[in-house]
Amino acid sequence: MNSLVSRGSLFDDFFKDIAPGFYVRPLHGDNLPSPSQIKVDVSENDSGYTVQAEVPGVAKEDIHVSLEGNVVSLRAEVRQHDEKCEGDKVLRSERYFGSVARSFQLPDEVDAAQAKAKYDNGVLTLTLPKKASKAAQRLHIE
C-alpha cells in the first residue's frame, strides 16, 4: 500500500496554482523527463519500420538504442551543468543529472544488423528493416 504522491502529480499542480510561493521548483533546468515525454512516432512499410523519437537537449553520445527481436528500447542520459564565475569566486554552480528510458514492441522482428539510427535537431530517427521471414515450406508426405 503506497500512499506517496509522486512529483508532478495532480496534487503538486494544485498547490502550484493555489500557492505558487510555496511550491519549490528545481534550481536549474527542467524536471527530469518521464518515459511518456519521449514522444515516439512509428510508421510501417513493406520492408520495415521508421521510428522518430523526440529527445531534445541530449547529446547523441548519451542516447542508447537496443534491439532485441521485436522490442525497441531507448535510453537517454540528461546532463546539465552551469557555472557562473566572477574572478576566482564561484557565484553559482548547479548540476542536474538523470536518465529516462522507454521500450515498445513492434509487430514483427527487426533485422538488427541492418538497422540504422540518425540524430538531428533533437529527433532520433531509426530505420528498422523487418527480419526476412522464412516462408512456410510444404512437407512431402511419404
Sequence and secondary structure as in RCSB ss.txt:
>XXXX:A:sequence
MNSLVSRGSLFDDFFKDIAPGFYVRPLHGDNLPSPSQIKVDVSENDSGYTVQAEVPGVAKEDIHVSLEGNVVSLR
AEVRQHDEKCEGDKVLRSERYFGSVARSFQLPDEVDAAQAKAKYDNGVLTLTLPKKASKAAQRLHIE
>XXXX:A:secstr
      TTSHHHHHHHHH GGG    SSS     GGGS EEEEE SSEEEEEEE TT  GGGEEEEEETTEEEEE
EEEEEEEEEEETTEEEEEEEEEEEEEEEEE SS B TTT EEEEETTEEEEEEEB            
